[in-house]
Amino acid sequence: MNKLFYVFILLSVSLSFSQSKTFKISGKILSQDNKEPLEAATVYLERLKDSSLVTYTISDKEGLFEISEETYDEKLNLYIDYVGYRTYFKQITINKGIIDIGTIALRISNALDEVVIKSRSPITFKKDTLEFNVKSFKTKKDANVEDLLKQLPGVEVDEAGKITVNGKDVSKILVNGKPFFGDDPTITTRNLTKDIIEKVQITDTKTKSEAFSGEEGDTENKTINLTIKEENNKGVFGRVSGGAGTDERYELAGMVNVFDNDRRVSVLAGGNNTNSPGFSFGEIQEMFGGGYSMSMNSSGAFTIDGRSFGNGEGITTSQNVGANYADVLSDKVEINADYFYSGSNSDNETMTARENILPDSRFFSDSRSKSLSNGENHSANLGFDIEIDSTFLININPSLKWSTSNRTFSEDEETRNEDNELTNQSTTASFSESDAKNFDNELDITKRFGNNGAFLKFKIDTEYNTSVSNDFLTSETNFLNSSNEDIIRDQFTDSENNNRSFNASATYRLPLIAKELFLDFEYNFRDDNRTNLRSTFDRDEVTNQFTDFNLDLSTDFEYQNKENSPSLKLSYRKEKWSTSFTTKYVFRTLENKDFLRPELDIKRNFEAIELRSYFNYRFSEKASMYTGYSLNNRPPSLTQLQPFQNVNNPLNTITGNPNLEPTNSHRLYMGYNAFDFQKKTGIYSYASVNFNNNAVVSRTIVNPETLKRTTTYANVNGNYDLYGNINYSKTVKTDSIRSIKFDAGMSASLNRNVNFNNEVQYKSNVTSLTPSAGLRFTWKKVLELRPRYRLTFTKNTFDVDAFEDVDFIRHDLDLNFTTYLPKAFEWTNNIDFAYNPNVAAGFQKSAWFWNSTLAYSFLDDKALMTLKVYDLLNQNTNARRQATQNFIEDSQSTVLEQYFMLSFSWKFNSLGSKGETGQGDIFFMD
């Protein structure tokens, strides 16, 4: 019976498409007044019966266009749109395969022209803004903004929610020009529904001050602005969700939005023990954990917009509450504010095996550790935009953060020599508590002069940080070949760190040629002051109290960094290209006062020139390239400079080098981006090279008997790294409801490092090559299939004969499958396969990771019931291998294991009626 049913469906589909006709329409678009070709005019076809979009394209630099498709309609409406010109309309009879409509001359629009019908152009180019009409792009029911973005040409969204446009990262998402819960894109894209959005606008990322002053901003990053439909700017909408599963797994999430024209209030809350932040609703793959909708900071903690959720590994239970408020207080003042609370509890166990490479030998370190972390974070941000008049803007952005945490940690470690003989072993147990507060305020004052581009800008950024911590530590380190060096510690440490930072700048722009050639005069002043007070006490054997002050493990520093930097910037901007060159001279003073060891006080003065240049060329609305060069000067850090002997780690004593010089970094980069709207092809490439002179590296000596290390720092020349990638994509429509998107890419990197190992200077090269390929097959309202394969080759080579070259590879296969049949059901499967053939014995080399979700929508799509299975095959692992210039390490930690969960979600919406939107003008022409 089932076979007969599918045969009937296939016959019905085949019959439907047997009646369709293939056609190609071509022509040329000119401006009527000067007969010049119009590039990037939008050409689109709509059905007569319901005005639904059939297909679209844009004209090339010669004004030529071709638009092809299949249809069963006898006639279609053809529209041609170009900003500033009246829209062309013609009804086309589809009676032959090739239709040439000849040359079309568009007339300039006039404010007195009569409006006939509202514009429905799917895509519009407005100077530096690319705009999509949401109504023209079909998605599934109940689609969110992320689902919408995946349908837009040139836009890519990966599984983590990271967005790129024509190969460039999206760094900010705005709603009606205002931030929505900070800068984390996934909160916006995964919680706002498509049906309230009217336009998606894509521009280069700019600060409010840069946009007001007319500067170019950051051309390497993009900003997406979502404009809300006018009738949807008043009402209440949101969603609540909850789920319970096996192994005591649960998730809760809720979001309420109140829009009242310019006033916008949003509240969200969430909680779960599935390694997810709780802001995305659990019916689809975003809630599968593993950090899909989170980023990871340098310490390995999950973060969202700077808010931390656990330690990045293990199993995390989190709770989150947040609120956002935006309003226009008057015709001159706008306000935006948000508050976030997050709490987390993380439990983790880690196992590592490291092979340490010496010039004449090797030694091996194995460790096992356990940690239990608890944390609470509060974050409040406030923004005021005060427009005194049309030429004077003030931006004030204060923020306050407060976090508390505690951590219980234990570790067992042992080290063996090349003959596999135990050399040293250690055990560590600690409990720590911390309390940190941060206040930051940014003030921008911008004043424009005339209409030629002149402005005066002041910027002041002040920041205050303070943190206190208590740490109880017991440890024992035993050296098998030298028992008199055994180290036993039972200590309490009280620490206090303070940081005060003041940064001010003033910029004046002088137009040399109105709106084209500018000379910027800028002066920057920076003053950083940090204090570090660390008091360590040993336990008194008589009183059993922590009363014996340990001078070797205590510190009392005051560190100052003062910079004065005058600079000049020359920039030239034309319609097709722009360029700039900046030269800066830096006067820097670094001073460190050691109140416990005054003889170690240091003060160093540095002077350096810094350079920056940029060139951008736009071949057409479809393609552009950019290139740049920079010379930056980085001083050594306090730890690297101060001659204090740090013995916190019994196995590694670190001493700074006060004679270090700053590092000069030369960076050259270039990129090319193109998307052909007619051929539906895209190519994105990027390459960069960095040379570091006077790079600061570690200089370590290992005791051959005890394998204890002593480390200091030195300057070296010859460090560099190269990186490049290229990606190609093409979309092929097999018919009006089915399409295949192919994409292939290649990335490569080479890192050269000059290092010391037991006083032997050597060079190491780490080469990586990663080809990848994937496709997306889409059958509207039926299914979507997305397989992807990635292969990573890594090779480590050394110029020292005692070091063996190391090669290893990694295979990654992803298979994502979604079907929308039968109606009201959605079945999603995410299958990942990882294979690490080179990891050490005892570590899992390969695993299949399969997540599956079955969702059923009912009650007019307002309600959703889901059943999901996490790690269906129960093989989840995070075993990984990394290789550096002097060690190879395998590691594995606690992962979330298989569970089943049943969830329910309810969506509510009292926004305005779903009527026609858009305010553009369309004119009917013969």
N, C-alpha and C positions, 0 to 999 in steps of 0.2 A: 504493500500500500504506500509506504514512504517513497519507494522508488518511482511509482506512478505519479505521486505528487510532484517530485522534483522534475520529472520529465515534462509534466504539464507546465510548470513554471518556466523551464527553459524554452519550450515551444512558444509560450506566450511572449517571452522577451524577444525571441528570434523573429516572430511575426511582426512585433512592434517595430523592430529596427529594419525589417525588410522593406517597410514602407517609408523609411526616412531617406532624405536626399542629401548628398554631399555637395557643398558649394564653396566657392572662393570669391570674395568681393575685394576689389583693389581700387585704388585711386590716389590722387595727390591733393594735398591741402596747402593753400596759399593764403596770405593776407591780401585782402582786396585793395587796400590803400597803396601798398608798395610792391605787391606781387612777390614778396619774399616767402620762401617755404616756412611753414610752422612746424617746428619740432615738438614732439611730446603732446600733440593734440590727441584727445581720447576719442576713439571710435568704438561704438558699442551697438549691439543689436538687442531688441526686445521683442517679445511676443505680443501680438495685437490683443489677445483675449485677456491677459492678466498683467501685462507690462513686466513680466519676469525677464531677468537677464538671460540671454542666450550665450553670448561670448563678447569679448572686447579685445582691443589692442591699442597701441599708440603709434603715432607716425614717427619716422626716422628724421635725421637731420636734413634730408632732401624733401621732407613733407610727404613721402610715400608711405603707404600702408597696405597690408594684406590681412584679411580676416577670413578664416575658414572654419567650417563646422558642419555638423550633420543636423538636419531638422526634418520633421514631417509637416511643418507649417507651409502653407502656400505663399504667405506673405509675412514679412518681418519689418519692424520699424528700425531705421538706421538713424543714429544720432552722432554728431561730431561736436565735441566741446573743447574750448580753449579759453583759458582765463583772459578776461578783458574783451572777448569777442562774443558775438551773438551765436547761439547754438544752431547748428544746421540740422534739419530733419528731412528725411525722405522715406517713403514707403517702398520697400523693395519686393518685387515678385521673384520668388525662387523658382524659376522655370528653366534654368540651365546651370551647368557646373561652374562656369567662369563668368563673373559679372564685373565689368569695368565701368565705374561710374564717372571716370574722367577726372578733371580738375575741379576742385571745390574752392571757391574764394569766400573766406569768412569776413564778415563786416564787423568793425569795431563796435562794441556795445556802447549805448548812450543811456544816461540816467533817465531820459525822457521816454525811452523805448517802453512799449507796453509789455507787461509780463503776461505770458500765455499759459505756461505750465512750469511746474517746479522741476529743477534739475535732478537727474538720477545717475549722473556719470559715476561709474564704479571707481575710477581713479583720476586724480587731478594733481598736476604739478603747479605749485605756487612758489616761485623763486626757490628758497631753500627748504620748502616743506612738501613732502609727499603725503597726499591725503586719499584715504580709502572710504568709500561709501559702504557702510556696514550692510545695508539692505541688499547689496548686490552679491554678497558672498553667503552661500547657503551652508548651514551647519545642521547638526542633529538638534533635536528638541532639547531644551533645557541646557543649551551650550553655554559655557562660561567664556570669558575673554580669551583665555588661553586656547580654547578650541577655535575661536574666531581667528586669532593670529596665525594659527597653523594653516589656514586657508589662504592667507594673503601672499601674493607673489613676492619672492625675495626675502620672506620672513621665515626664520627657522626657530623652533622651540624644542629643546632637548628634554629628556626625562626629568631632569632636575629643575625644569622651569626656566633655564637660562635662555635668553632671547638674543638672536642676532638678526640684523637687517643688512642684506647685501654683504655679509661677512663681518660686519662691525657690531660690537657688543652694545646692547641696550643697557645703559647705566641707570636710567630713571624712568618711572611711569607716573604720569600725572592724570588726574581726573578733573576735567574743566580747568586745566592749568594749575591745579593745586596738588600738593603731595597727598597721598592716601596711605596713612599708617607708615610714615617714614619712607625709606628708599628700597624696601624689600619688594621686588616686583610680584612675587608669587601671592602675596596677600591680596593684591589687586586682581591679578589675572585669574586666580582660582576661586575667587569668592564673588566677584561681580559677574552678573549674567549678561550675555550678548544683547538680549532684547531691550535693554535700556540705553545702549550705546548707539549714537548716530554716525559719528565719524571717528576714524583712527588717523591721527596726524603724526608724522615721523619727521623729526628735525635733528640737527646736530645739538649735542648737549651744551647748554649754556646756564650760567647762574642768572639770577634775576637781574643782577647788576649788569652783566654782559649783554643780556637781551635789551635792557633799557638804553645802554650806551651805544648799541649797534656793533659791538665787537663780534668776532667770528665764533668764539667759544671753542669747544673741544671737538674737532672734526674727526677724531678717531672713535668717538662714542656717540650713540644715538639716544634720543629721548622720545618716548611715545606719549602722546596726549590723547586721552579718551574724552570725547565730548558727549555729554548726556543729551538725549532728545529733549527738546523744549517742554513737551507735555509730560516728560518723566522727571522733571526737576522739582516735583512736589508730591510727597507721599512717603509711605513706609514700605520697605521691602527687606527681605533677609531670609535666613534659613537656620534651622536647628537640627542637630543630628546626634544620635547616640547609638552605641553598639556594645555588645558583650560577646565574649568568646571563650574558647577553651584555654586552659592554663592560666585562668584568671585574667585574661587580656580584656581591656576595655578601651573605649574612646568616646569622648563627648566634645561637641563643637557647636557653637552658636554665633550668629552675627545678625545685628539689627542696624539698619540704615534709615535715617530720617532726613529726607531732602525737602527743603523749603526754599526753592529758588537759590539765592546766594548762600543760604545757611545750610550746612551739611554736618550731621552728627552721626557717627558710627560707633558701635560698641561690639566687641567680640570677646569670646571666652572659649577656652578649650582645655582638655586634659586627657591624658592617655598614658599607657605604659607600653607603647609599641614603637618607641624611638622616633615619634613624629612630633612636630611642634604644636599641632592642634589647631592650626588656622585653616587647613584645607579639609573639605568634607570627605568622609571615608568611603564613599561609594565607588570611587574610581581608583586608579593605580597610585595617585599621589600619596595615599596614606599607608603605603606598604612599608614605610620605615626605611632604614638603611641610609638615611640622610638625603632622600630624593628631593625634598623641598627645603633643605638646609644647606648652609655652607659650613666650612670648618676653618677655625682660626689657627694661628701658629702653634697654639698649645694643644691642638686637637679637640677643641670644644665645638659642639654644634652652635651656630649662631644664626640669628635672623636680625638684620639691621643692627648688628652689634650686640644683640641680646644673647646670652649664653644659655645653652640647654644641655648640661651634662658634659662628659669628657670626650665625646667623639667616638668612643668605643664602648662595648658592653651593652647593657640594657638600661634604658633611661625612662623614668617616669616623670612627666612634666605637667605643670598646670600654668595656664596663661590667661591674663585678662588685659584688655586694652580698650582705649577709647580715642577717637579722633574728632576734632571739631574744626570747622572752617566756616568763615563768615566774612561778609563785607560790612564793616561797622559804619562806614560812611562812604561818600564818593571819593575819599582820599585815603582811607585806611582799610586794609584787609588783614585778617588774622588767620593763622593756622596753628593748631595745638594738638599734641597727642601724648598719651600716657600709656606705659606698658608695665605690667608686672609679670614676671616669670619665675617659677620655682621648679627645681629639678632634683632628682635623686638618681644616681648612676652607680651601677655595680659592674665591675669588670675584672677579668683575669687575663693576663698576658703572658705569652711564652716567646722568648727570642733566642736565637742562636747566631752568634757573630763570629766570623773568621777575620782576625786582625792580621794585616799584612805588614811585615817589617822587611827591610832591605836584605837581611840574611836569614830570616826565620819567620815563623808564624806562631800565633797563639789563638786560643779559642775561648769565647765567653758564652756561657749559658745562664739564662735567668728566668725566673718565674715570679710574677708579682700579682697582688690582689689590691684592689682599691674600692672604696665606698665613698662617694662624694655627694654632698648636699649643698644646694645653693639657692639663693633668692636674689632677684635683680629688679630694681625699679628704675624706670627711665621716663623722663618728662621733657618734652621739647615744645618750644613756643616760637612762633614766627610772626613778625609784624612787617607789613609792606606799607610804608607811608609815602604817598605821592603828593608832595607839597604843591606842585603844579606839573604841567606837562614836561618840564625840563629838570625837575628836581625830585630824586627818589632816595628814601632812607629805608634800609633793610636791617632789622634787628632780630637775631636768632639766638636766644639763650637756651641752654639745655642743662639738665641735672640728672646724674646717675648715681645710684647707691646700690651696692651689692654686698651680701654677706655669704660666707661659705664655710664649710668644714670638710675635712677629708681624713679618712683612715687609710693607711697604706702599709703594706708589708711586702718584702722582697727577699728572695734567696738567690744568690749569684755565686758562680764558681768559675775559675779561670784555669785552663790547662795549657801546658806548653806544647811545642811541636811534637813531642813524643807522647802526647796525651797523658802526661803526668799532672796530677792536681797541684797547682802552684799557690793559689789563694782562694779563699771562700769568704763570703760575708752574708750576714743576715741584717735586715733593717726593719724597724717598725716605727711608725710615727703617727701622730694625730696633730692636725693643725686647724686653726680657726683664723678667719680674716674678715676684715671690714674695710670697704673701700668706698670713697666718695669722690665724685668728679663734677666740677662746674665749668662750663664753657660758654662763652658769649662771642658772637660774631656781629660786628657792626660795619655796614657798608653805606657810604654816602656818595651819591653820584649826581653830578650836575652837568647837564649838556649846555653847549653854547652854540647858538645858531643852527643852521641846517647842513653844515659841511662836515660834521663828524667830530667836532671838538668837544672834549669833556674833561672834567676834573673829578678824580675819584679818590676817596680815602677809605682804607680798610683797617680795622682794629680787631684783633682776635686775642682774647685773654682766656687762660685756662688754669684751673687750680685742681690738683689731685692730692689726695691724702689717703693713706692706707695703713692699717695697723694689723699685726698678726701675732699669734701665739703658736709655738711649735714645740711639741714634746717628742723627743727622739731617743730611741735606744738602738744601738747597732754594735755589731762585733765583726771585725775583719781580722782574719787569721792568715798568716803567711807561713806556708808549710816548710819552706826552706830557711826561714829566719824568724823564729818564734819571738825574739825580743822586739820585733817591730809590730807585733799584734796591737790593734787599736780597738779599745772598748769605750763606748760612749753612752752616757745616760744624762741627757741634757734638757734644759728648757731655754727657748729663745724667744725674746720679746723684740719685735721689729716695728719700726715706724718709718715710712717713706713719704716725702712731700715733694711735690713738683709745682712750680709756678712758671708759667710761660706767658710771655707778652710778645705779640707780633704785630707790627704796624707797617703800613705802606701807603704811599701817595703816588698817584699817576696822573700825568697831564698829557693829553693827546693834542698834537698840533697838526692840523690838516695842511699838507703841502700842496696837494691837488684835491679839490673838494670831492669828498666821498670815495676817493681812490687811493691816494698816497698819504700816509700818516707817519709822524714821528712821535713816539711815546717816550716821555721822560719819567722814570720811576725810581723811587728810593724805598728800600726795605730795611727795617730794623727789627732784630730779634734778640730777646733776652730770656734764656732758660736758666732756672735755678732749681737744683735738686738736692735734697738732703736724704741721707741714708743712715739710720741709727739702728744697729743690730746688737743687742746685748744677750750673750749666751752665758748660761750658768750651769756648772756641773753639780750633780747631786752630792751633797756632803754625806759621807758614810756614817758619821756620828749622829747627826740630827735628821738624816734622811730627807733634807730639804734642799732645794736648788738655790744655794747661797754662794758657791765658789765661782767667782767671775773668771771666764775663760777669755783671755786677751786675744789668743790666736784666732778664735772663731768669732770675734766681735768686731764691729766697724762703726765708725762715726765720720761720715764723709759729707762734704758740701761741694757740689759740682756746679760750675757755671759755664754757660756757652753764650757768648755775645757775638752778634753778627751785624755788620753794616754793609749794605749792598746797593750802590747806585747802578743803574742800568739804562741803556738806550735800546729802543726797538723801532726798526723801520719796517713798515708793512705796506704792501701794494695789493689792491683788490680790484679785479675786473670781473665781468660777468662770467667768463669761462674759467678763470684761474685766479689764484691768490698766492702770495708769498710773504714771508717775514724773516727778519734776521734780528736776533737779540744778543747783545753783549752785556755782561754783568761782571763787576769786579767785587770780590768778597773779601772783607776784612773780618777775621774771626779770632776770638780769644777764648781759649779753653783753660780753665783753672780748677784745680781740685785741692781742697784742704782736708787733711787727715788729722782730726783732733785727738785721736789716740796715738798717732805716730807722726808728729809734726815734721820729722825729717823726711817724710815721703811726700810732702807737698810739692805740687808741680803747677807750672803756668807756662802755656805755649801760645805763641801768636802765629797765625797762618794768614797768608794772602794768596789769592788765586783768581784766575779769570774763568768765567763760565760762559759758554756760548750755546745758542739755540737757533736753528733755522728750520723753515718749513716751506714746502711748495705743494700746492694742490692744483690739479688740472681736471676739469670736467669735459670729457670728450662730447658727451651728450647727456640727456636725461637718463640714459641707460648705463653709461660707463664713466668711471672716474679713476684717477690714480693720485697717490700722494707719496711724498718722501720727506725725510727730515734728518737732521743731525743735531746732536747735543754733546756738550762737554760739561760734565758735572764734577764737582770737587767734594769728596766726603771725608770728614775728619775721622780718626780712630775713635772708638767708643771709650767710655770711662774705664770699663773693665780691661780693655786692651792697653790703655795708657798707664794706669796707675801701677806703681811698682809693688803694691801690696801683695803679699803671699796668701792666696786663698786655699785653705786646706779643708774646706767643707766636705769634699769627696776624699775619703781615705786612700783611694786608688789613683787620684789624679790631683796633683798640686799645681795651681795655676798662678803665674806671676806676670803682671803687665810689663810693657816695655815703654818707658817714657820718651824714647827717641823715635817713635814711629812717625812716619810722614803721612799726610792725607793721600787718599786714593783718587786718581784722575780717571774718570770713566768716559770713554768715547763711544757713542751709540749712533749707528747709522741704520735707518729703516726705510722700507718702501712697501707699498701695497697697491693692488689693482682690484677693482670691483666692477662687475658688469652684470646686468640682468636684461635680457632681450624679451620684452613683453610679447613680441610677435611669435618668436620661436619657442618661448617658455624655457629658455636656457639661462643658466647663471654660472659665472666663474668668479671665484674669489681667491686671491693669493696675497701672501704677506712674507716678508723676509727681513731679518734684522741681524746685526753683528755688533757685539760689545767687546771693547778692548779695555782692560783695566791695568793701568800703570800704578806701581806702588801699592798693589793689592795687599791687604793685611791677611796673613794666614797663620795658622797655628804651627808652632815648632815644638814637637814632642820628643822626649827621650824616654825609652822604656828600659827599666832595670831588668836585665836578663834573668836574675834569680827570683825576684819577687813579682815581676811584671807590673810594678808600680810605675806610674807615669808622672813626669814633670813637664809642664807645658808653659811656654811663653809665646810671644807673637813676633813676626818679622814682616818686612815689606819685600815683595817680589814683583818682577816684571814678567810678562808673557802670558798672563791669564786672559782668556777670551772665550766667548761663546757665540755660536751661530745658530740661527733657527729659521726655518722656512716651512710654509705649508701652501698647498693649493687644493681647491675643491671645485668640483664641476657637478652641476645638476641639470637635469632636463626632464620636463613633464610632457608625456605623450597622452593625448586623449584618444582612447580607442573608440569611444562614441560619446553621446551626450551625458551619460551617467557613470562611465567608467574611465579611469585614467591611471597611468603608471608614472611615478616620479623616480628616476634613477639618480643616484649621486655616488661619486667616487672621490676619494681624497688621498693625499699623501702629506705627511709631516716628517721633518728630519731635523735633528739637532746635533751639534758637536760642541762639547765643553772641554776646554783645555785648562788644566789646573797645575800650577807649579806649587809644590809642597815640600815639607821637610819630614823625614822619618828617621829617627835616631841619627840626626845630624847629616843625613844624606839628602841632598836636594834632588828631586826628580820631577818628571812631568807625567801626567796621566791624561788620557783622552777618553771621554765617555761619548760614544756615538749611538744615536737612537734613530731608528727608521720605523715609521708606523703607516703602512697602507691600510685603507679602509674602503668598504663598498657597502651600499645598501639600496633598497628600493622601498617605495610605498605604493601599494596597489589599493585604489579606492573604488568601491562600488557603492554609489550613493544609496543610503537607507538599507544596505545589505551587509557589507563587511568592509574592513580595512585590515590590510596585512603589511607589516613593516619588519622585514628581516635586515640585519646589519652584522657585518663581520669586520673585525679589526685584528691585525697581527702586529705585534711589537717586537722588533729586533733590538737588542742592546749589546754593545761591545765595549769592554774596558781594556785599554792597552796602556802599557807603561814603558818608559825608556830605561828601566833598570832591569837587568837580566834576572835578578832574584824574584821579581814580581811576575807571576804568570798572567797572561792575558785571559780575560773572562768573557764568555759569551752566554747569553741566555735569551729566551724568547717567551712570549705570552700570547695565548689565543683568547679572544673574546668574541662570543657569538650572542647576539640579541635577537629574539623573535617576539614581536608584539602582534597580537591578533585580536581583533574586535569584530563581533557580528551583532547586527541589530534586528535579527529575526529570531522568533516571531515578533510581531509588533508589540511595542511597550517593553521589550526585553533588550538588555545589552549585556553581552558576555565578553569580558576582556581577559586576555591571558598575556602575561609578561614572562618570557623564558630567557634566562641568561645562562650561558655556559662559559666557564673560565677554566683554562688549563695552563698550569705552571710546571712544565716538566723538569725544571732545574732546581726547584726548592729542595732543601735538605731533608734527609730521612726524619720521619716523625711529624712532618707537616703535610697537610692535605694538598695534593697536587692538582686535583680537579674537582669540579662540583657543578651540578645543574641546579639553578635557582629558579623555581617556577611559582609565580603568584597568579591566582585566578579569582575573578570577581564576576558574579552574576547579579545583575540589577534589574528590578521590575518597577516601572513607574505606573502610577494609577491616580485616580481622583484628579483628572485633567492635568497630569504631570506635576501636580503639587506635592505628591507623596512618592517616596522611593524606598523600596525594601531591597537590601543587598545581602548577599552571602559571599564572603570572601575567604580564601584560603591562602595563608602566607606560608611560603616554602613547602609547596605541595609534596615534593620528593624528599623533604627533610635532609637536605645536603648543604645548607647554607654554610659558607666559610669565608673568612677574610684573610687567608694565608697570602702573604706577599713577600717578594724579594726585592731588596735594593742593594746597589753596589756603588761605592764611592771610591775616591782615590786611595783609601787605605783600609777599607773593610768591605765585607760582603755580609749582609744580614738577612735572615729569614725571621718572620714574626707572624704571630697568630693570636687573636684575642677572642673574648666572649662575643657571640653573635646571638641575635634573636632567633629562636627556633620556631618550628611549625606551630601554627594555631589556626583555628577556624573561628570566624566571627559573623554574627548576624546583626545588621544595623538598620536603623530606620531614620529617614530624613524627611523634613517637612519644609516646603518653601512657601512664603507668603509675600504678597505684592499688592499694594494699593496705589501704585503710581497711575499716571494719567492714561487715557485711552490710547490704543495703538493706531494712530492715524497717520496720514502722510506727513513726512518730515522733509526738512531741507528748505533753504531759502534762495537757492540759485534761480536764474532766469533761463528759460528755454523758449526759443522763437521758432515757429514753423516757417520753413522756406521752401520754395519750389526748386 
